[in-house]
Amino acid sequence: MTRKLAYRNLPQLFLRAREELLCHFRPIIGHFGLTEQQWRILRAIGEHEQLEPREICEICQILSPSLTGVLSRMEDMHLVTRTRMEEDQRRVIVRMTPKAERLVAELGPLIVEQYRIIENAFGAELIQELYELMDKVIAAERGPIAQVRLPPKKDWSGKNPP
């Protein structure tokens, strides 16, 4: 028996909207031999000049274990450098290399132009509304949101049928 839930799947809708937008940028990013994550990192560093890995994780929405591998590959590509901070050897600073700066200088204007094309297709008003709505969702001031009360845990793995 299947029941229809009272609410639409909001996280799934966000993912579909993200995918709808990203499909317009992937060909540009891929043309330059980058992944979406690598581009997000370069863009973030370009806006801040240098970042610590934890800051990159937060800004780019990349999990720390994934970031380690991505940064290693980017170092191998000579796109970033990682340097230990003199005052605290546990902390690392990530910076773009001159090669990455040239890459961003070439790729960046194409991304901006693609944004213009998307804005023309959807309308500037809708794009502005989306920005405002996303900003509201992200910045909403709220206390902790209660978690639904969970039933006792069952083994759903199939090994021990409930």
Order of alpha helices (4+ residues) and beta strands (2+ residues): alpha-alpha-alpha-beta-alpha-alpha-beta-beta-alpha-alpha
